[in-house]
Amino acid sequence: MAKAIRFDHIGGPEVLRMEQVEVGDPGPGQARVRHSYVAVNFIDTYFRTGTYPLALPNGLGSDAVGVVEAVGEGVTDIRAGDRVGYLLGPQGAYSDVRVMPADVLIPLPDGVSDRTASALMMKGLTAQYLFRQVYPLQGGETILYHAAAGGVGLVACQWARAMGVTMIGTVSTDEKAEIARAHGCTHTIVSSREDVAKRVRELTDGKGVPVVYDSIGKDTLMASLDSLQVRGTLVSNGTSSGPVQIDTRVLAGKGSLWVTRPAMIHYATPRSQMLAMADELFEHVLAGRIVGEPKQSFALEDAAEAHRALEGRRTMGATVLVP
C-alpha cells in the first residue's frame, strides 16, 4: 500500500487527508515512480478550492521527482533506476509512490540533485515558457514581474539576469525584496506601500514596460495595465488574488494593449518540446546561472499546513513535501 493525500470535496486546506491506496504494476506506456520530493505549487490550491474543476474524490499535485521502480510494456526511453521528474499528467503527486504515464517523465541529469530538481521542475519550466515562448525575451528589455520572491519568481529573477533583462519585481515585504534582489531582480517594488505603476514609470523614464508577467490577477490588474507601453502585453499567468475580468475598451484606451492567459500544457507538448525546455533549464542549472533549493519542507502528512503557509503568503521560493 502507498500513502497519498486525497480529498472528496472542495474547500480549505482541512479537506486534505492522508489515505492508504493500492498501487499496482505499471501497464503499457506507464511507469511506477517512488517520490523523493513532491513540490507544492499555487495551482494546487486552485484544484482544492474548485477554481479548476476536478472529478472527486481525487488526489492532488502534479509536480514531483523520484526514481523509477518499474516500467510497463512499450516504454523504451525510461528504465527502472532512472531518476526523473514530472510536471504534467494526472493529479496525484502528493503521494510516496504512484503509477504515471511514462511520456511525461523527464530524466534528471547527473549533477542535478533530486532536491534541486524538486524546487525547479515546475517553476523552472514555467519561467522557461513565460520568458522564452509566451513573450520571447531577447535580452536588453525592461520587464515587470509580480511576486518576484515566489517559487517561480526567484527562478525568473535568475533567468532574467542570465539573459541581460532588467527585471522590476513586486514583493510584499522588505525581506522578500532583499531576497529577490539577491537572486537577480534589478529593482523591487514593495506593493504594500508603493504605487506600482507610478514606480514603474519612474524607473523607465515614463515609457513603461513592453511586458508584464502577472500571476496575482484581480488585485494587480490595473497596476499591470498602467505599467505597459503602447501595444504592450500583459501575460496573465495566474490568479492568486482572484480571476481577471477585462473590458476590452480599457485595453484600447490604455494603448491598444494585448492580453494572454497561457497554460503550460500548450507550451510543453508534444514530449519533444517538454524535453527541449528541460534541456535549456538544466543547461542554466549545470552552469550555475540558476540555482534552487526548497525554502520550506513539510512532511507529506502535513500537506494541509503547507497550503496554509502558501495561501497565507508565509513562504518564499519553493515549498516541498517529503514522503
MIVEXPA-22752 format. One record per residue (C-alpha): residue in one letter; residue number from 0; x, y, z; chain. Coordinates in steps of 0.1 Angstrom, whole numbers. Layout:
BEGIN
<doke rest="A" nr="NUM" c1="X" c2="Y" c3="Z" kette="A"/>
...
//
This chain:
BEGIN
<doke rest="M" nr="0" c1="0" c2="0" c3="0" kette="A"/>
<doke rest="A" nr="1" c1="11" c2="36" c3="-7" kette="A"/>
<doke rest="K" nr="2" c1="4" c2="68" c3="12" kette="A"/>
<doke rest="A" nr="3" c1="-14" c2="96" c3="-7" kette="A"/>
<doke rest="I" nr="4" c1="-31" c2="129" c3="2" kette="A"/>
<doke rest="R" nr="5" c1="-66" c2="129" c3="-12" kette="A"/>
<doke rest="F" nr="6" c1="-99" c2="149" c3="-9" kette="A"/>
<doke rest="D" nr="7" c1="-135" c2="142" c3="-17" kette="A"/>
<doke rest="H" nr="8" c1="-150" c2="178" c3="-16" kette="A"/>
<doke rest="I" nr="9" c1="-137" c2="213" c3="-23" kette="A"/>
<doke rest="G" nr="10" c1="-128" c2="236" c3="5" kette="A"/>
<doke rest="G" nr="11" c1="-100" c2="249" c3="26" kette="A"/>
<doke rest="P" nr="12" c1="-68" c2="230" c3="35" kette="A"/>
<doke rest="E" nr="13" c1="-87" c2="209" c3="60" kette="A"/>
<doke rest="V" nr="14" c1="-103" c2="188" c3="32" kette="A"/>
<doke rest="L" nr="15" c1="-69" c2="172" c3="25" kette="A"/>
<doke rest="R" nr="16" c1="-64" c2="139" c3="43" kette="A"/>
<doke rest="M" nr="17" c1="-39" c2="110" c3="42" kette="A"/>
<doke rest="E" nr="18" c1="-51" c2="77" c3="28" kette="A"/>
<doke rest="Q" nr="19" c1="-37" c2="43" c3="21" kette="A"/>
<doke rest="V" nr="20" c1="-40" c2="35" c3="-16" kette="A"/>
<doke rest="E" nr="21" c1="-33" c2="4" c3="-37" kette="A"/>
<doke rest="V" nr="22" c1="-6" c2="9" c3="-63" kette="A"/>
<doke rest="G" nr="23" c1="-1" c2="-19" c3="-88" kette="A"/>
<doke rest="D" nr="24" c1="23" c2="-27" c3="-115" kette="A"/>
<doke rest="P" nr="25" c1="26" c2="-2" c3="-144" kette="A"/>
<doke rest="G" nr="26" c1="6" c2="-11" c3="-175" kette="A"/>
<doke rest="P" nr="27" c1="15" c2="-4" c3="-212" kette="A"/>
<doke rest="G" nr="28" c1="31" c2="30" c3="-216" kette="A"/>
<doke rest="Q" nr="29" c1="33" c2="36" c3="-178" kette="A"/>
<doke rest="A" nr="30" c1="60" c2="37" c3="-151" kette="A"/>
<doke rest="R" nr="31" c1="59" c2="34" c3="-113" kette="A"/>
<doke rest="V" nr="32" c1="78" c2="62" c3="-96" kette="A"/>
<doke rest="R" nr="33" c1="88" c2="64" c3="-59" kette="A"/>
<doke rest="H" nr="34" c1="89" c2="100" c3="-49" kette="A"/>
<doke rest="S" nr="35" c1="118" c2="116" c3="-30" kette="A"/>
<doke rest="Y" nr="36" c1="102" c2="151" c3="-30" kette="A"/>
<doke rest="V" nr="37" c1="68" c2="165" c3="-40" kette="A"/>
<doke rest="A" nr="38" c1="65" c2="201" c3="-50" kette="A"/>
<doke rest="V" nr="39" c1="37" c2="223" c3="-37" kette="A"/>
<doke rest="N" nr="40" c1="25" c2="248" c3="-63" kette="A"/>
<doke rest="F" nr="41" c1="-1" c2="276" c3="-60" kette="A"/>
<doke rest="I" nr="42" c1="-20" c2="259" c3="-88" kette="A"/>
<doke rest="D" nr="43" c1="-27" c2="230" c3="-64" kette="A"/>
<doke rest="T" nr="44" c1="-49" c2="253" c3="-43" kette="A"/>
<doke rest="Y" nr="45" c1="-70" c2="261" c3="-75" kette="A"/>
<doke rest="F" nr="46" c1="-79" c2="224" c3="-77" kette="A"/>
<doke rest="R" nr="47" c1="-85" c2="221" c3="-40" kette="A"/>
<doke rest="T" nr="48" c1="-109" c2="251" c3="-39" kette="A"/>
<doke rest="G" nr="49" c1="-127" c2="242" c3="-72" kette="A"/>
<doke rest="T" nr="50" c1="-113" c2="272" c3="-92" kette="A"/>
<doke rest="Y" nr="51" c1="-101" c2="245" c3="-116" kette="A"/>
<doke rest="P" nr="52" c1="-127" c2="217" c3="-118" kette="A"/>
<doke rest="L" nr="53" c1="-116" c2="182" c3="-108" kette="A"/>
<doke rest="A" nr="54" c1="-137" c2="150" c3="-106" kette="A"/>
<doke rest="L" nr="55" c1="-138" c2="140" c3="-69" kette="A"/>
<doke rest="P" nr="56" c1="-127" c2="121" c3="-49" kette="A"/>
<doke rest="N" nr="57" c1="-92" c2="126" c3="-62" kette="A"/>
<doke rest="G" nr="58" c1="-55" c2="131" c3="-54" kette="A"/>
<doke rest="L" nr="59" c1="-37" c2="164" c3="-56" kette="A"/>
<doke rest="G" nr="60" c1="-4" c2="177" c3="-71" kette="A"/>
<doke rest="S" nr="61" c1="12" c2="175" c3="-105" kette="A"/>
<doke rest="D" nr="62" c1="49" c2="180" c3="-98" kette="A"/>
<doke rest="A" nr="63" c1="74" c2="156" c3="-82" kette="A"/>
<doke rest="V" nr="64" c1="108" c2="139" c3="-85" kette="A"/>
<doke rest="G" nr="65" c1="119" c2="104" c3="-77" kette="A"/>
<doke rest="V" nr="66" c1="132" c2="71" c3="-91" kette="A"/>
<doke rest="V" nr="67" c1="115" c2="47" c3="-115" kette="A"/>
<doke rest="E" nr="68" c1="108" c2="14" c3="-99" kette="A"/>
<doke rest="A" nr="69" c1="93" c2="-4" c3="-129" kette="A"/>
<doke rest="V" nr="70" c1="81" c2="3" c3="-164" kette="A"/>
<doke rest="G" nr="71" c1="53" c2="-12" c3="-185" kette="A"/>
<doke rest="E" nr="72" c1="52" c2="-27" c3="-219" kette="A"/>
<doke rest="G" nr="73" c1="62" c2="-4" c3="-247" kette="A"/>
<doke rest="V" nr="74" c1="83" c2="20" c3="-226" kette="A"/>
<doke rest="T" nr="75" c1="117" c2="24" c3="-241" kette="A"/>
<doke rest="D" nr="76" c1="132" c2="57" c3="-231" kette="A"/>
<doke rest="I" nr="77" c1="127" c2="53" c3="-194" kette="A"/>
<doke rest="R" nr="78" c1="141" c2="24" c3="-173" kette="A"/>
<doke rest="A" nr="79" c1="139" c2="12" c3="-138" kette="A"/>
<doke rest="G" nr="80" c1="165" c2="30" c3="-117" kette="A"/>
<doke rest="D" nr="81" c1="163" c2="63" c3="-137" kette="A"/>
<doke rest="R" nr="82" c1="159" c2="95" c3="-117" kette="A"/>
<doke rest="V" nr="83" c1="131" c2="115" c3="-131" kette="A"/>
<doke rest="G" nr="84" c1="108" c2="145" c3="-125" kette="A"/>
<doke rest="Y" nr="85" c1="75" c2="155" c3="-140" kette="A"/>
<doke rest="L" nr="86" c1="50" c2="184" c3="-140" kette="A"/>
<doke rest="L" nr="87" c1="23" c2="171" c3="-163" kette="A"/>
<doke rest="G" nr="88" c1="-1" c2="142" c3="-161" kette="A"/>
<doke rest="P" nr="89" c1="-30" c2="134" c3="-138" kette="A"/>
<doke rest="Q" nr="90" c1="-33" c2="148" c3="-103" kette="A"/>
<doke rest="G" nr="91" c1="-19" c2="127" c3="-75" kette="A"/>
<doke rest="A" nr="92" c1="17" c2="137" c3="-69" kette="A"/>
<doke rest="Y" nr="93" c1="10" c2="141" c3="-32" kette="A"/>
<doke rest="S" nr="94" c1="20" c2="105" c3="-25" kette="A"/>
<doke rest="D" nr="95" c1="50" c2="84" c3="-18" kette="A"/>
<doke rest="V" nr="96" c1="47" c2="61" c3="-49" kette="A"/>
<doke rest="R" nr="97" c1="24" c2="62" c3="-79" kette="A"/>
<doke rest="V" nr="98" c1="19" c2="49" c3="-115" kette="A"/>
<doke rest="M" nr="99" c1="24" c2="75" c3="-141" kette="A"/>
<doke rest="P" nr="100" c1="22" c2="79" c3="-179" kette="A"/>
<doke rest="A" nr="101" c1="58" c2="74" c3="-189" kette="A"/>
<doke rest="D" nr="102" c1="57" c2="100" c3="-216" kette="A"/>
<doke rest="V" nr="103" c1="55" c2="129" c3="-190" kette="A"/>
<doke rest="L" nr="104" c1="87" c2="118" c3="-172" kette="A"/>
<doke rest="I" nr="105" c1="118" c2="139" c3="-176" kette="A"/>
<doke rest="P" nr="106" c1="152" c2="123" c3="-169" kette="A"/>
<doke rest="L" nr="107" c1="173" c2="142" c3="-144" kette="A"/>
<doke rest="P" nr="108" c1="209" c2="148" c3="-155" kette="A"/>
<doke rest="D" nr="109" c1="239" c2="139" c3="-133" kette="A"/>
<doke rest="G" nr="110" c1="248" c2="170" c3="-114" kette="A"/>
<doke rest="V" nr="111" c1="212" c2="180" c3="-106" kette="A"/>
<doke rest="S" nr="112" c1="201" c2="165" c3="-73" kette="A"/>
<doke rest="D" nr="113" c1="166" c2="154" c3="-65" kette="A"/>
<doke rest="R" nr="114" c1="163" c2="182" c3="-40" kette="A"/>
<doke rest="T" nr="115" c1="173" c2="209" c3="-65" kette="A"/>
<doke rest="A" nr="116" c1="151" c2="194" c3="-92" kette="A"/>
<doke rest="S" nr="117" c1="121" c2="194" c3="-68" kette="A"/>
<doke rest="A" nr="118" c1="125" c2="232" c3="-65" kette="A"/>
<doke rest="L" nr="119" c1="130" c2="238" c3="-102" kette="A"/>
<doke rest="M" nr="120" c1="109" c2="214" c3="-122" kette="A"/>
<doke rest="M" nr="121" c1="76" c2="231" c3="-125" kette="A"/>
<doke rest="K" nr="122" c1="89" c2="265" c3="-115" kette="A"/>
<doke rest="G" nr="123" c1="119" c2="264" c3="-139" kette="A"/>
<doke rest="L" nr="124" c1="99" c2="253" c3="-168" kette="A"/>
<doke rest="T" nr="125" c1="72" c2="279" c3="-161" kette="A"/>
<doke rest="A" nr="126" c1="99" c2="306" c3="-163" kette="A"/>
<doke rest="Q" nr="127" c1="112" c2="290" c3="-195" kette="A"/>
<doke rest="Y" nr="128" c1="78" c2="291" c3="-213" kette="A"/>
<doke rest="L" nr="129" c1="70" c2="326" c3="-200" kette="A"/>
<doke rest="F" nr="130" c1="103" c2="342" c3="-209" kette="A"/>
<doke rest="R" nr="131" c1="112" c2="321" c3="-240" kette="A"/>
<doke rest="Q" nr="132" c1="79" c2="313" c3="-256" kette="A"/>
<doke rest="V" nr="133" c1="48" c2="333" c3="-244" kette="A"/>
<doke rest="Y" nr="134" c1="66" c2="366" c3="-248" kette="A"/>
<doke rest="P" nr="135" c1="101" c2="357" c3="-261" kette="A"/>
<doke rest="L" nr="136" c1="126" c2="380" c3="-244" kette="A"/>
<doke rest="Q" nr="137" c1="157" c2="387" c3="-264" kette="A"/>
<doke rest="G" nr="138" c1="178" c2="405" c3="-238" kette="A"/>
<doke rest="G" nr="139" c1="180" c2="442" c3="-230" kette="A"/>
<doke rest="E" nr="140" c1="143" c2="446" c3="-222" kette="A"/>
<doke rest="T" nr="141" c1="129" c2="460" c3="-190" kette="A"/>
<doke rest="I" nr="142" c1="100" c2="440" c3="-177" kette="A"/>
<doke rest="L" nr="143" c1="76" c2="439" c3="-147" kette="A"/>
<doke rest="Y" nr="144" c1="72" c2="407" c3="-128" kette="A"/>
<doke rest="H" nr="145" c1="48" c2="403" c3="-100" kette="A"/>
<doke rest="A" nr="146" c1="55" c2="381" c3="-69" kette="A"/>
<doke rest="A" nr="147" c1="93" c2="381" c3="-76" kette="A"/>
<doke rest="A" nr="148" c1="101" c2="363" c3="-44" kette="A"/>
<doke rest="G" nr="149" c1="78" c2="334" c3="-51" kette="A"/>
<doke rest="G" nr="150" c1="87" c2="300" c3="-63" kette="A"/>
<doke rest="V" nr="151" c1="86" c2="308" c3="-100" kette="A"/>
<doke rest="G" nr="152" c1="97" c2="344" c3="-92" kette="A"/>
<doke rest="L" nr="153" c1="131" c2="335" c3="-78" kette="A"/>
<doke rest="V" nr="154" c1="138" c2="314" c3="-109" kette="A"/>
<doke rest="A" nr="155" c1="126" c2="342" c3="-131" kette="A"/>
<doke rest="C" nr="156" c1="150" c2="367" c3="-113" kette="A"/>
<doke rest="Q" nr="157" c1="179" c2="344" c3="-122" kette="A"/>
<doke rest="W" nr="158" c1="168" c2="337" c3="-157" kette="A"/>
<doke rest="A" nr="159" c1="163" c2="374" c3="-164" kette="A"/>
<doke rest="R" nr="160" c1="198" c2="382" c3="-151" kette="A"/>
<doke rest="A" nr="161" c1="213" c2="354" c3="-173" kette="A"/>
<doke rest="M" nr="162" c1="196" c2="369" c3="-203" kette="A"/>
<doke rest="G" nr="163" c1="206" c2="405" c3="-196" kette="A"/>
<doke rest="V" nr="164" c1="170" c2="416" c3="-189" kette="A"/>
<doke rest="T" nr="165" c1="162" c2="444" c3="-164" kette="A"/>
<doke rest="M" nr="166" c1="136" c2="429" c3="-141" kette="A"/>
<doke rest="I" nr="167" c1="113" c2="451" c3="-120" kette="A"/>
<doke rest="G" nr="168" c1="98" c2="428" c3="-94" kette="A"/>
<doke rest="T" nr="169" c1="69" c2="434" c3="-70" kette="A"/>
<doke rest="V" nr="170" c1="71" c2="419" c3="-35" kette="A"/>
<doke rest="S" nr="171" c1="50" c2="422" c3="-3" kette="A"/>
<doke rest="T" nr="172" c1="78" c2="428" c3="23" kette="A"/>
<doke rest="D" nr="173" c1="112" c2="443" c3="26" kette="A"/>
<doke rest="E" nr="174" c1="126" c2="408" c3="34" kette="A"/>
<doke rest="K" nr="175" c1="112" c2="394" c3="2" kette="A"/>
<doke rest="A" nr="176" c1="126" c2="424" c3="-17" kette="A"/>
<doke rest="E" nr="177" c1="161" c2="417" c3="-4" kette="A"/>
<doke rest="I" nr="178" c1="158" c2="380" c3="-14" kette="A"/>
<doke rest="A" nr="179" c1="146" c2="389" c3="-49" kette="A"/>
<doke rest="R" nr="180" c1="175" c2="413" c3="-55" kette="A"/>
<doke rest="A" nr="181" c1="199" c2="387" c3="-43" kette="A"/>
<doke rest="H" nr="182" c1="186" c2="363" c3="-70" kette="A"/>
<doke rest="G" nr="183" c1="190" c2="389" c3="-98" kette="A"/>
<doke rest="C" nr="184" c1="160" c2="412" c3="-97" kette="A"/>
<doke rest="T" nr="185" c1="172" c2="446" c3="-107" kette="A"/>
<doke rest="H" nr="186" c1="146" c2="468" c3="-90" kette="A"/>
<doke rest="T" nr="187" c1="120" c2="458" c3="-64" kette="A"/>
<doke rest="I" nr="188" c1="87" c2="475" c3="-55" kette="A"/>
<doke rest="V" nr="189" c1="71" c2="467" c3="-22" kette="A"/>
<doke rest="S" nr="190" c1="35" c2="468" c3="-33" kette="A"/>
<doke rest="S" nr="191" c1="21" c2="471" c3="2" kette="A"/>
<doke rest="R" nr="192" c1="33" c2="507" c3="4" kette="A"/>
<doke rest="E" nr="193" c1="43" c2="518" c3="-31" kette="A"/>
<doke rest="D" nr="194" c1="23" c2="527" c3="-62" kette="A"/>
<doke rest="V" nr="195" c1="34" c2="500" c3="-86" kette="A"/>
<doke rest="A" nr="196" c1="26" c2="517" c3="-119" kette="A"/>
<doke rest="K" nr="197" c1="40" c2="551" c3="-107" kette="A"/>
<doke rest="R" nr="198" c1="72" c2="535" c3="-97" kette="A"/>
<doke rest="V" nr="199" c1="75" c2="516" c3="-130" kette="A"/>
<doke rest="R" nr="200" c1="71" c2="548" c3="-149" kette="A"/>
<doke rest="E" nr="201" c1="98" c2="564" c3="-128" kette="A"/>
<doke rest="L" nr="202" c1="122" c2="535" c3="-134" kette="A"/>
<doke rest="T" nr="203" c1="115" c2="536" c3="-172" kette="A"/>
<doke rest="D" nr="204" c1="117" c2="574" c3="-177" kette="A"/>
<doke rest="G" nr="205" c1="79" c2="575" c3="-182" kette="A"/>
<doke rest="K" nr="206" c1="78" c2="549" c3="-210" kette="A"/>
<doke rest="G" nr="207" c1="65" c2="518" c3="-192" kette="A"/>
<doke rest="V" nr="208" c1="74" c2="483" c3="-200" kette="A"/>
<doke rest="P" nr="209" c1="67" c2="461" c3="-230" kette="A"/>
<doke rest="V" nr="210" c1="55" c2="432" c3="-210" kette="A"/>
<doke rest="V" nr="211" c1="41" c2="424" c3="-175" kette="A"/>
<doke rest="Y" nr="212" c1="41" c2="389" c3="-161" kette="A"/>
<doke rest="D" nr="213" c1="12" c2="388" c3="-136" kette="A"/>
<doke rest="S" nr="214" c1="4" c2="357" c3="-115" kette="A"/>
<doke rest="I" nr="215" c1="-16" c2="376" c3="-89" kette="A"/>
<doke rest="G" nr="216" c1="-47" c2="386" c3="-110" kette="A"/>
<doke rest="K" nr="217" c1="-75" c2="407" c3="-98" kette="A"/>
<doke rest="D" nr="218" c1="-56" c2="428" c3="-72" kette="A"/>
<doke rest="T" nr="219" c1="-28" c2="438" c3="-96" kette="A"/>
<doke rest="L" nr="220" c1="-47" c2="440" c3="-129" kette="A"/>
<doke rest="M" nr="221" c1="-49" c2="478" c3="-132" kette="A"/>
<doke rest="A" nr="222" c1="-14" c2="484" c3="-119" kette="A"/>
<doke rest="S" nr="223" c1="-2" c2="459" c3="-146" kette="A"/>
<doke rest="L" nr="224" c1="-21" c2="476" c3="-174" kette="A"/>
<doke rest="D" nr="225" c1="-10" c2="511" c3="-163" kette="A"/>
<doke rest="S" nr="226" c1="26" c2="499" c3="-163" kette="A"/>
<doke rest="L" nr="227" c1="26" c2="489" c3="-200" kette="A"/>
<doke rest="Q" nr="228" c1="38" c2="508" c3="-230" kette="A"/>
<doke rest="V" nr="229" c1="16" c2="513" c3="-260" kette="A"/>
<doke rest="R" nr="230" c1="9" c2="479" c3="-276" kette="A"/>
<doke rest="G" nr="231" c1="24" c2="463" c3="-246" kette="A"/>
<doke rest="T" nr="232" c1="15" c2="427" c3="-235" kette="A"/>
<doke rest="L" nr="233" c1="0" c2="415" c3="-202" kette="A"/>
<doke rest="V" nr="234" c1="9" c2="379" c3="-196" kette="A"/>
<doke rest="S" nr="235" c1="-18" c2="368" c3="-171" kette="A"/>
<doke rest="N" nr="236" c1="-2" c2="336" c3="-158" kette="A"/>
<doke rest="G" nr="237" c1="-21" c2="332" c3="-125" kette="A"/>
<doke rest="T" nr="238" c1="-50" c2="345" c3="-104" kette="A"/>
<doke rest="S" nr="239" c1="-39" c2="340" c3="-68" kette="A"/>
<doke rest="S" nr="240" c1="-60" c2="371" c3="-57" kette="A"/>
<doke rest="G" nr="241" c1="-90" c2="362" c3="-79" kette="A"/>
<doke rest="P" nr="242" c1="-100" c2="360" c3="-115" kette="A"/>
<doke rest="V" nr="243" c1="-92" c2="387" c3="-140" kette="A"/>
<doke rest="Q" nr="244" c1="-121" c2="404" c3="-159" kette="A"/>
<doke rest="I" nr="245" c1="-112" c2="430" c3="-185" kette="A"/>
<doke rest="D" nr="246" c1="-134" c2="453" c3="-205" kette="A"/>
<doke rest="T" nr="247" c1="-117" c2="453" c3="-239" kette="A"/>
<doke rest="R" nr="248" c1="-124" c2="490" c3="-243" kette="A"/>
<doke rest="V" nr="249" c1="-99" c2="496" c3="-214" kette="A"/>
<doke rest="L" nr="250" c1="-73" c2="478" c3="-234" kette="A"/>
<doke rest="A" nr="251" c1="-78" c2="502" c3="-263" kette="A"/>
<doke rest="G" nr="252" c1="-79" c2="533" c3="-241" kette="A"/>
<doke rest="K" nr="253" c1="-46" c2="524" c3="-224" kette="A"/>
<doke rest="G" nr="254" c1="-27" c2="519" c3="-256" kette="A"/>
<doke rest="S" nr="255" c1="-41" c2="490" c3="-277" kette="A"/>
<doke rest="L" nr="256" c1="-28" c2="465" c3="-252" kette="A"/>
<doke rest="W" nr="257" c1="-25" c2="427" c3="-256" kette="A"/>
<doke rest="V" nr="258" c1="-35" c2="402" c3="-230" kette="A"/>
<doke rest="T" nr="259" c1="-28" c2="364" c3="-230" kette="A"/>
<doke rest="R" nr="260" c1="-36" c2="337" c3="-205" kette="A"/>
<doke rest="P" nr="261" c1="-11" c2="309" c3="-211" kette="A"/>
<doke rest="A" nr="262" c1="-12" c2="273" c3="-199" kette="A"/>
<doke rest="M" nr="263" c1="18" c2="250" c3="-195" kette="A"/>
<doke rest="I" nr="264" c1="2" c2="222" c3="-214" kette="A"/>
<doke rest="H" nr="265" c1="0" c2="242" c3="-246" kette="A"/>
<doke rest="Y" nr="266" c1="37" c2="250" c3="-245" kette="A"/>
<doke rest="A" nr="267" c1="52" c2="218" c3="-231" kette="A"/>
<doke rest="T" nr="268" c1="37" c2="193" c3="-255" kette="A"/>
<doke rest="P" nr="269" c1="45" c2="173" c3="-275" kette="A"/>
<doke rest="R" nr="270" c1="71" c2="154" c3="-254" kette="A"/>
<doke rest="S" nr="271" c1="100" c2="166" c3="-276" kette="A"/>
<doke rest="Q" nr="272" c1="91" c2="202" c3="-267" kette="A"/>
<doke rest="M" nr="273" c1="89" c2="194" c3="-230" kette="A"/>
<doke rest="L" nr="274" c1="124" c2="177" c3="-231" kette="A"/>
<doke rest="A" nr="275" c1="138" c2="207" c3="-251" kette="A"/>
<doke rest="M" nr="276" c1="125" c2="231" c3="-224" kette="A"/>
<doke rest="A" nr="277" c1="141" c2="209" c3="-197" kette="A"/>
<doke rest="D" nr="278" c1="174" c2="208" c3="-215" kette="A"/>
<doke rest="E" nr="279" c1="175" c2="246" c3="-216" kette="A"/>
<doke rest="L" nr="280" c1="167" c2="248" c3="-179" kette="A"/>
<doke rest="F" nr="281" c1="192" c2="222" c3="-169" kette="A"/>
<doke rest="E" nr="282" c1="219" c2="239" c3="-190" kette="A"/>
<doke rest="H" nr="283" c1="215" c2="270" c3="-168" kette="A"/>
<doke rest="V" nr="284" c1="215" c2="249" c3="-136" kette="A"/>
<doke rest="L" nr="285" c1="246" c2="230" c3="-145" kette="A"/>
<doke rest="A" nr="286" c1="264" c2="262" c3="-155" kette="A"/>
<doke rest="G" nr="287" c1="254" c2="277" c3="-121" kette="A"/>
<doke rest="R" nr="288" c1="233" c2="305" c3="-136" kette="A"/>
<doke rest="I" nr="289" c1="202" c2="292" c3="-120" kette="A"/>
<doke rest="V" nr="290" c1="203" c2="277" c3="-85" kette="A"/>
<doke rest="G" nr="291" c1="174" c2="264" c3="-64" kette="A"/>
<doke rest="E" nr="292" c1="167" c2="246" c3="-32" kette="A"/>
<doke rest="P" nr="293" c1="134" c2="243" c3="-14" kette="A"/>
<doke rest="K" nr="294" c1="129" c2="271" c3="11" kette="A"/>
<doke rest="Q" nr="295" c1="102" c2="252" c3="31" kette="A"/>
<doke rest="S" nr="296" c1="98" c2="215" c3="37" kette="A"/>
<doke rest="F" nr="297" c1="68" c2="197" c3="52" kette="A"/>
<doke rest="A" nr="298" c1="61" c2="160" c3="58" kette="A"/>
<doke rest="L" nr="299" c1="37" c2="145" c3="33" kette="A"/>
<doke rest="E" nr="300" c1="10" c2="142" c3="60" kette="A"/>
<doke rest="D" nr="301" c1="13" c2="179" c3="67" kette="A"/>
<doke rest="A" nr="302" c1="2" c2="189" c3="32" kette="A"/>
<doke rest="A" nr="303" c1="-27" c2="210" c3="47" kette="A"/>
<doke rest="E" nr="304" c1="-3" c2="231" c3="67" kette="A"/>
<doke rest="A" nr="305" c1="18" c2="236" c3="36" kette="A"/>
<doke rest="H" nr="306" c1="-13" c2="250" c3="19" kette="A"/>
<doke rest="R" nr="307" c1="-20" c2="273" c3="48" kette="A"/>
<doke rest="A" nr="308" c1="15" c2="287" c3="46" kette="A"/>
<doke rest="L" nr="309" c1="14" c2="292" c3="9" kette="A"/>
<doke rest="E" nr="310" c1="-20" c2="309" c3="9" kette="A"/>
<doke rest="G" nr="311" c1="-10" c2="330" c3="39" kette="A"/>
<doke rest="R" nr="312" c1="19" c2="344" c3="20" kette="A"/>
<doke rest="R" nr="313" c1="42" c2="329" c3="46" kette="A"/>
<doke rest="T" nr="314" c1="65" c2="312" c3="21" kette="A"/>
<doke rest="M" nr="315" c1="94" c2="323" c3="-1" kette="A"/>
<doke rest="G" nr="316" c1="107" c2="303" c3="-30" kette="A"/>
<doke rest="A" nr="317" c1="99" c2="267" c3="-34" kette="A"/>
<doke rest="T" nr="318" c1="79" c2="245" c3="-9" kette="A"/>
<doke rest="V" nr="319" c1="81" c2="207" c3="-9" kette="A"/>
<doke rest="L" nr="320" c1="65" c2="177" c3="8" kette="A"/>
<doke rest="V" nr="321" c1="88" c2="149" c3="19" kette="A"/>
<doke rest="P" nr="322" c1="72" c2="114" c3="18" kette="A"/>
//
